[in-house]
Amino acid sequence: MGKSRIIFHVDMNSFYASVEAAYDPTLAGKPLAIAGNAKERRGIVVTASYEARARGVKPPMPLWEAKRACPELLVRQPNFDRYRQASMRMFQLLYDYTPLVEPVSIDEGYMDVSDVVTDMTPLQLANHIQMRIEKELSLPCSIGIAPNKFLAKTASDMKKPKGITVLRKREVREKLWSLKTIEMHGIGSKTAEKLQKLGIYTIKDIANANKDLLHRHLGVGGLRIYERAYGIDDRPVDPDAVNEFKSIGNSTTLPEDTTEPAKVRKVLMNLSDSVGRRLRRKNVYTGNIQLTIRYYDRKTITRSSKLPHPIDLHDDIFEASWRLWEKYWNGEPIRLLGVTGMDLVEKGQAYKQLDLFSYKKEEKEVKLSDVVDSLRNKYGEDVLLKGTQGGSKDRSDDLRDKKRRGTSLEKDFLRNKLFTDE
C-alpha cells in the first residue's frame, strides 16, 4: 500500500484588498473595496476586505450599492501589476519548501509536502508557512491540509481569514455530507439546479445517488462529483500545469473560398457564438482575441488583440474578431477562419468597469445569453442565429460546417504548420 499523500491548499485571504493594505498600512482593519473608477463612484466591486464584507459589501456588487450598504467604505482601483508581484513573491516562498507547487490562480495554489523532510508535523509546517507569509509579505492566508487536492481546497475554505484546517477522508461523511450541493468545490449554480431537478440537494444525496444517473445527466462531471462526495481525488499536484497554454477556440473551413464580407461576417458570428458559449460553460473570461485567416493558397496568418477588459459574450467576441479581420485581411480569397479566446481568467479573478446604465445592460445581455445557450445546447447550434448568421444554405453545407466548427484551433495548428506570425 502506497504512502499517504499530504497536500496543502494555500489560499490568500481577500487578496487584492490585502495587498493594498500591505502597501498602505493605514488601510489595515478598515472596510476596503477594490473597484474600477473609484473616484467617480462607478464600476463594480472586484473584492472586499473582511471588514467590508461584514457590512454587506460583496463582489460583484455595483459600487454605488456597496457605498449605500457601507457609507464609510474605502475604495481603491485595481493595481494588477502590484497583485502579480505579490503573487510571485508568495509562490517563491512556497517553493522554498518543495518543488511540487501548483499555482491555480493569482492567489491560491497546491503544495505536495508528502516528502518534505522536517521535524515539524504537517500542522506545524502549515502554521510556519502561514506565519512566514504574514511576516514577510504582510498578507493573510488560509491553509487546508488533506490527503488530496479536493479535500485540501475544501479545508482551506472552512476557516477564513487566517485559518488552518485539517480534513481527513474518514471525516467526509461527518463534515461534508450535510452541506448543500453548491457548497462542494466544483459545483456551480447551474449544476446545483440540475441536481435539484434530480432530487439531489446535499452532498450526502450525491453519495447515495445512482452513478449511472449522474453520468447520464452530467456526463463525466457527474462521476467526478460522485467520487468527491466520498473524498476521492487522485489528481497529482502538477507544477507544470501553470505553463499550459490555455485557450478556447473554434475554426471552420469554408464550403468554398470567398472574398465576400457578408459571408465572412456570418462565419465570424457563428464562431464567436461558439467560443462565447464554451467560455461561459467553463466559467472563464478571455482577455485576448485571436483571429486566424487561411487563404486559398493555404498561407495562414494569426493576429490577436488585447482587450481593455475580459469578456465572454458573443457580441464582444465578434466585434473584436471583426476589427481584426478588417485590419489584416489582404483582399485574397479566404479558405478558413478561426476565432480563439486567449489569456483566460476565472470568473471572480477579473474586473470590468461598468457604470450603472451599462451594468443593467450587461445584466440583461448575460440573462439573454443564458437563455440562448440553453436553447442551442438542447436543439442545436442553428437555433436563434443572430441577424446575418441565418440565411439560405445547402443542407450538405450545414452538416459539413457542424463537423468542422468543433475543431480546436490548437489542434488545427499542429496539423498544419503553414502559417506565419506577426
C-alpha positions as CSV (number, residue, x, y, z in Angstrom):
1,M,0.0,0.0,0.0
2,G,1.4,3.4,-1.0
3,K,2.3,6.2,1.4
4,S,-0.5,8.6,2.2
5,R,-0.1,12.0,0.5
6,I,-0.1,15.3,2.4
7,I,-1.5,18.1,0.3
8,F,-1.7,21.8,1.3
9,H,-4.0,24.3,-0.4
10,V,-2.8,27.8,0.3
11,D,-5.5,30.4,-0.3
12,M,-4.7,34.1,0.2
13,N,-7.5,35.9,2.0
14,S,-9.2,38.8,0.2
15,F,-6.0,39.0,-1.9
16,Y,-6.4,42.3,-3.8
17,A,-7.6,44.2,-0.7
18,S,-4.9,42.6,1.5
19,V,-2.2,43.6,-1.0
20,E,-3.4,47.2,-0.9
21,A,-3.4,47.2,2.9
22,A,0.1,45.8,2.9
23,Y,1.2,48.6,0.5
24,D,-0.7,51.2,2.6
25,P,-0.9,50.1,6.3
26,T,-3.4,52.9,7.0
27,L,-6.0,50.7,5.2
28,A,-5.5,47.7,7.5
29,G,-8.5,46.7,9.6
30,K,-10.8,49.1,7.6
31,P,-13.7,48.4,5.2
32,L,-12.0,48.4,1.8
33,A,-13.2,47.6,-1.7
34,I,-11.3,47.2,-4.9
35,A,-13.3,48.6,-7.8
36,G,-13.0,50.4,-11.1
37,N,-13.4,54.2,-11.4
38,A,-13.3,54.7,-7.7
39,K,-13.2,58.5,-7.8
40,E,-16.4,58.6,-9.9
41,R,-18.3,56.0,-7.8
42,R,-18.5,53.9,-10.9
43,G,-17.8,50.3,-11.7
44,I,-18.2,47.1,-9.7
45,V,-16.6,45.7,-6.6
46,V,-13.9,43.2,-7.6
47,T,-13.1,42.1,-4.0
48,A,-13.6,43.5,-0.5
49,S,-11.8,43.2,2.9
50,Y,-13.5,41.1,5.5
51,E,-14.4,44.3,7.4
52,A,-16.3,45.5,4.3
53,R,-17.9,42.1,3.8
54,A,-19.2,42.2,7.4
55,R,-21.0,45.4,6.4
56,G,-22.7,43.8,3.4
57,V,-20.2,44.6,0.7
58,K,-19.8,41.6,-1.7
59,P,-18.4,41.3,-5.2
60,P,-19.6,41.7,-7.9
61,M,-21.8,44.4,-6.3
62,P,-22.1,47.8,-8.2
63,L,-20.0,50.3,-6.4
64,W,-22.9,52.7,-5.8
65,E,-24.8,49.8,-4.0
66,A,-21.7,49.0,-1.9
67,K,-21.4,52.6,-0.8
68,R,-25.1,52.6,0.2
69,A,-24.5,49.4,2.3
70,C,-21.3,50.8,3.8
71,P,-21.1,54.6,3.7
72,E,-17.6,54.5,5.3
73,L,-16.3,52.2,2.6
74,L,-12.8,53.0,1.3
75,V,-12.3,52.3,-2.4
76,R,-9.1,51.7,-4.4
77,Q,-8.8,51.0,-8.1
78,P,-7.2,47.6,-9.1
79,N,-3.4,47.6,-9.5
80,F,-2.8,44.3,-11.2
81,D,1.0,44.8,-11.5
82,R,1.1,45.1,-7.7
83,Y,-1.0,42.0,-7.3
84,R,1.1,40.0,-9.8
85,Q,4.3,41.0,-7.9
86,A,2.8,39.9,-4.6
87,S,1.6,36.7,-6.1
88,M,5.1,35.9,-7.5
89,R,6.7,36.5,-4.0
90,M,4.1,34.3,-2.4
91,F,4.8,31.4,-4.7
92,Q,8.5,31.9,-4.5
93,L,8.1,31.4,-0.7
94,L,6.2,28.2,-1.2
95,Y,8.9,26.9,-3.5
96,D,11.3,27.2,-0.5
97,Y,9.7,24.0,0.9
98,T,9.0,21.8,-2.2
99,P,9.2,22.0,-6.0
100,L,5.8,20.3,-6.1
101,V,3.8,23.6,-6.1
102,E,0.8,24.1,-8.5
103,P,-0.5,27.6,-8.8
104,V,-4.2,27.5,-9.8
105,S,-4.8,31.3,-9.8
106,I,-3.1,34.5,-8.8
107,D,-3.9,33.9,-5.1
108,E,-4.1,30.2,-4.5
109,G,-2.1,27.0,-5.1
110,Y,-1.5,23.5,-4.0
111,M,1.7,22.0,-2.4
112,D,2.5,18.3,-2.1
113,V,4.6,18.2,1.1
114,S,4.5,14.4,1.4
115,D,8.3,14.1,1.0
116,V,9.3,17.3,2.7
117,V,12.0,16.4,5.3
118,T,11.3,18.3,8.5
119,D,11.0,17.8,12.2
120,M,7.6,19.6,12.1
121,T,4.2,17.9,11.8
122,P,2.1,18.9,8.8
123,L,0.0,21.2,11.1
124,Q,3.2,22.8,12.4
125,L,4.6,23.2,8.9
126,A,1.4,24.9,7.7
127,N,1.5,27.2,10.7
128,H,5.1,28.0,9.9
129,I,4.3,28.8,6.2
130,Q,1.3,30.9,7.2
131,M,3.4,33.0,9.7
132,R,6.2,33.5,7.1
133,I,3.7,34.8,4.5
134,E,2.2,37.2,7.0
135,K,5.6,38.3,8.4
136,E,7.5,38.7,5.1
137,L,4.6,39.8,2.8
138,S,2.1,41.3,5.4
139,L,-0.6,39.1,3.8
140,P,-3.0,36.8,5.5
141,C,-3.8,33.3,4.2
142,S,-5.8,30.1,5.0
143,I,-4.3,26.7,4.5
144,G,-6.2,23.4,4.1
145,I,-4.4,20.1,4.9
146,A,-5.7,16.8,3.4
147,P,-4.7,13.7,1.6
148,N,-5.8,15.1,-1.8
149,K,-6.5,18.3,-3.7
150,F,-10.2,18.3,-3.4
151,L,-10.2,17.9,0.4
152,A,-7.4,20.4,0.8
153,K,-9.3,23.0,-1.2
154,T,-12.4,22.3,0.8
155,A,-10.5,22.5,4.1
156,S,-9.0,25.9,3.3
157,D,-12.5,27.3,2.7
158,M,-13.7,26.2,6.2
159,K,-11.9,28.8,8.2
160,K,-11.2,32.3,6.9
161,P,-9.4,34.5,7.4
162,K,-6.1,33.1,8.7
163,G,-7.4,29.6,9.3
164,I,-5.6,26.2,9.2
165,T,-7.9,23.2,8.8
166,V,-7.1,19.5,8.6
167,L,-9.7,17.4,6.7
168,R,-9.3,13.6,6.7
169,K,-11.0,11.3,4.3
170,R,-12.7,9.5,7.2
171,E,-14.3,12.8,8.2
172,V,-16.1,13.4,4.9
173,R,-19.4,11.9,6.0
174,E,-19.4,13.9,9.2
175,K,-18.2,17.2,7.9
176,L,-19.4,17.4,4.3
177,W,-22.5,15.2,3.7
178,S,-24.9,17.7,5.4
179,L,-23.8,20.6,3.2
180,K,-25.8,21.7,0.2
181,T,-24.5,20.6,-3.2
182,I,-23.5,24.1,-4.2
183,E,-21.0,24.2,-1.3
184,M,-19.0,21.4,-2.9
185,H,-15.9,22.7,-4.7
186,G,-16.5,22.2,-8.4
187,I,-20.3,22.6,-8.4
188,G,-21.7,25.9,-9.7
189,S,-25.2,27.2,-9.6
190,K,-26.3,25.6,-12.9
191,T,-25.1,22.2,-11.8
192,A,-26.8,22.6,-8.5
193,E,-30.0,23.4,-10.3
194,K,-29.7,20.2,-12.4
195,L,-29.1,18.2,-9.3
196,Q,-32.2,19.7,-7.6
197,K,-34.3,18.5,-10.6
198,L,-33.0,15.0,-9.9
199,G,-34.0,15.3,-6.2
200,I,-30.4,15.8,-5.1
201,Y,-29.9,18.6,-2.6
202,T,-27.0,17.7,-0.3
203,I,-23.6,16.1,-0.7
204,K,-25.0,13.1,1.1
205,D,-27.6,12.9,-1.7
206,I,-24.8,12.8,-4.3
207,A,-23.1,10.0,-2.4
208,N,-26.3,8.0,-2.3
209,A,-27.3,8.7,-5.9
210,N,-27.0,6.2,-8.7
211,K,-23.7,6.7,-10.6
212,D,-25.3,6.0,-13.9
213,L,-28.0,8.6,-13.3
214,L,-25.3,11.2,-12.6
215,H,-23.3,10.2,-15.6
216,R,-26.4,10.3,-17.9
217,H,-27.4,13.8,-16.8
218,L,-24.0,15.4,-16.0
219,G,-21.5,13.4,-18.1
220,V,-18.0,12.9,-16.8
221,G,-18.6,15.7,-14.3
222,G,-21.4,13.5,-12.7
223,L,-18.9,10.7,-12.0
224,R,-16.4,13.2,-10.7
225,I,-18.7,14.7,-8.1
226,Y,-19.8,11.2,-7.0
227,E,-16.2,10.4,-6.2
228,R,-15.7,13.8,-4.5
229,A,-18.7,13.0,-2.2
230,Y,-16.6,10.1,-0.8
231,G,-13.4,12.2,-0.6
232,I,-11.8,10.5,-3.6
233,D,-9.4,12.6,-5.8
234,D,-6.3,11.1,-7.4
235,R,-5.1,14.2,-9.2
236,P,-1.4,14.9,-8.6
237,V,0.0,18.3,-7.7
238,D,1.4,19.3,-11.1
239,P,4.0,22.1,-11.1
240,D,3.8,22.3,-15.0
241,A,0.0,22.9,-15.1
242,V,0.5,26.6,-14.9
243,N,2.7,26.6,-18.0
244,E,0.0,25.0,-20.2
245,F,-1.2,27.3,-22.9
246,K,-4.9,27.8,-22.1
247,S,-7.3,29.0,-24.8
248,I,-10.7,28.3,-26.2
249,G,-11.1,28.5,-29.9
250,N,-13.0,27.2,-33.0
251,S,-12.2,27.2,-36.7
252,T,-14.1,26.3,-39.8
253,T,-13.1,25.6,-43.4
254,L,-15.5,27.4,-45.7
255,P,-17.6,25.4,-48.2
256,E,-15.8,27.5,-50.9
257,D,-13.2,30.2,-50.9
258,T,-14.7,33.6,-50.5
259,T,-13.9,37.3,-50.6
260,E,-17.5,38.4,-49.7
261,P,-17.6,40.4,-46.4
262,A,-21.2,39.3,-45.7
263,K,-20.1,35.6,-45.8
264,V,-17.1,36.3,-43.6
265,R,-19.3,38.2,-41.1
266,K,-21.7,35.3,-40.9
267,V,-18.9,32.8,-40.2
268,L,-17.3,35.0,-37.6
269,M,-20.6,35.5,-35.9
270,N,-21.1,31.7,-35.6
271,L,-17.5,31.1,-34.4
272,S,-17.8,33.9,-31.9
273,D,-21.1,32.5,-30.6
274,S,-19.5,29.1,-30.2
275,V,-16.4,30.4,-28.4
276,G,-18.6,32.5,-26.1
277,R,-20.7,29.6,-25.1
278,R,-17.7,27.5,-24.3
279,L,-16.2,30.3,-22.2
280,R,-19.4,30.6,-20.2
281,R,-19.6,26.8,-19.7
282,K,-16.1,26.8,-18.3
283,N,-16.8,30.0,-16.2
284,V,-13.9,31.9,-17.6
285,Y,-13.4,35.2,-19.5
286,T,-10.9,35.9,-22.3
287,G,-8.6,38.9,-22.3
288,N,-7.2,38.5,-25.8
289,I,-9.0,37.6,-29.0
290,Q,-7.0,35.9,-31.8
291,L,-8.2,35.7,-35.4
292,T,-6.9,33.1,-37.8
293,I,-7.2,33.6,-41.6
294,R,-6.1,30.8,-44.0
295,Y,-6.1,31.9,-47.7
296,Y,-6.9,29.9,-50.8
297,D,-3.1,29.1,-51.2
298,R,-3.0,27.8,-47.6
299,K,-0.9,30.7,-46.4
300,T,-2.2,31.3,-42.8
301,I,-1.8,34.3,-40.5
302,T,-2.8,34.7,-36.9
303,R,-3.4,38.2,-35.4
304,S,-4.5,39.0,-31.9
305,S,-5.9,41.9,-29.9
306,K,-5.5,42.5,-26.2
307,L,-8.8,43.7,-24.8
308,P,-9.4,46.6,-22.4
309,H,-11.3,44.2,-20.1
310,P,-12.1,40.4,-20.0
311,I,-15.2,39.3,-22.0
312,D,-17.3,36.2,-22.5
313,L,-20.3,37.5,-24.6
314,H,-20.9,36.7,-28.3
315,D,-21.2,40.4,-29.4
316,D,-17.9,41.4,-27.7
317,I,-16.0,38.5,-29.2
318,F,-17.5,39.1,-32.6
319,E,-16.6,42.8,-32.5
320,A,-13.0,42.1,-31.6
321,S,-12.6,39.5,-34.3
322,W,-14.3,41.6,-37.0
323,R,-12.0,44.5,-36.2
324,L,-9.0,42.2,-36.7
325,W,-10.4,40.9,-40.0
326,E,-11.0,44.5,-41.3
327,K,-7.4,45.4,-40.3
328,Y,-5.5,42.4,-41.5
329,W,-7.4,40.8,-44.4
330,N,-5.3,41.3,-47.6
331,G,-8.2,41.0,-50.0
332,E,-7.4,37.5,-51.3
333,P,-9.9,34.6,-51.1
334,I,-10.3,33.0,-47.7
335,R,-10.4,29.2,-47.2
336,L,-10.5,29.0,-43.3
337,L,-11.4,31.3,-40.4
338,G,-10.8,30.8,-36.7
339,V,-11.6,32.7,-33.5
340,T,-9.8,32.0,-30.3
341,G,-10.1,33.4,-26.8
342,M,-6.7,33.6,-25.0
343,D,-5.4,34.9,-21.7
344,L,-8.2,33.1,-19.9
345,V,-9.1,34.2,-16.4
346,E,-11.5,32.6,-14.0
347,K,-14.7,34.5,-13.1
348,G,-14.1,36.2,-9.8
349,Q,-10.5,37.0,-10.8
350,A,-11.5,39.6,-13.5
351,Y,-13.0,43.0,-13.4
352,K,-14.8,45.3,-15.8
353,Q,-15.6,48.9,-15.4
354,L,-19.3,49.5,-15.6
355,D,-21.4,52.5,-14.8
356,L,-25.0,52.0,-13.6
357,F,-26.5,52.0,-17.1
358,S,-24.0,49.6,-18.7
359,Y,-24.3,47.4,-15.7
360,K,-28.0,47.0,-16.2
361,K,-27.5,46.5,-19.9
362,E,-24.8,43.8,-19.4
363,E,-27.0,42.1,-16.8
364,K,-29.8,41.8,-19.5
365,E,-27.2,40.5,-22.1
366,V,-26.0,37.8,-19.7
367,K,-29.5,36.6,-19.0
368,L,-30.3,36.6,-22.7
369,S,-27.1,34.6,-23.4
370,D,-28.0,32.1,-20.8
371,V,-31.4,31.5,-22.4
372,V,-29.9,31.2,-25.9
373,D,-27.2,28.9,-24.6
374,S,-29.7,26.5,-23.1
375,L,-31.8,26.5,-26.4
376,R,-28.8,25.9,-28.6
377,N,-27.4,23.2,-26.3
378,K,-30.8,21.4,-26.5
379,Y,-31.8,22.0,-30.1
380,G,-28.6,22.6,-31.9
381,E,-26.4,25.5,-33.0
382,D,-28.7,26.8,-35.7
383,V,-31.4,27.8,-33.2
384,L,-31.8,31.6,-32.8
385,L,-29.0,32.6,-35.2
386,K,-28.5,36.3,-34.9
387,G,-29.1,38.6,-37.9
388,T,-26.9,37.6,-40.8
389,Q,-25.9,34.4,-39.0
390,G,-29.0,32.9,-40.6
391,G,-29.7,32.6,-44.3
392,S,-30.2,30.1,-47.0
393,K,-27.5,27.4,-47.3
394,D,-27.4,24.0,-48.8
395,R,-28.1,21.2,-46.4
396,S,-24.8,19.4,-47.1
397,D,-23.0,22.6,-46.2
398,D,-24.9,22.7,-42.8
399,L,-23.7,19.2,-42.0
400,R,-20.2,19.9,-43.1
401,D,-20.0,23.2,-41.1
402,K,-21.2,21.5,-37.9
403,K,-18.4,18.9,-38.2
404,R,-15.8,21.5,-38.8
405,R,-16.9,24.1,-36.3
406,G,-15.9,22.0,-33.4
407,T,-12.3,21.8,-34.5
408,S,-9.9,23.3,-31.9
409,L,-7.6,25.9,-33.3
410,E,-4.6,24.5,-31.4
411,K,-5.1,21.0,-33.0
412,D,-5.6,22.7,-36.3
413,F,-2.3,24.5,-36.0
414,L,-0.5,21.3,-35.0
415,R,-1.8,19.6,-38.1
416,N,-1.0,22.5,-40.4
417,K,2.3,24.3,-39.8
418,L,1.7,26.5,-42.8
419,F,1.2,29.9,-41.1
420,T,3.2,33.0,-40.2
421,D,3.1,35.1,-37.1
422,E,3.3,38.8,-36.6
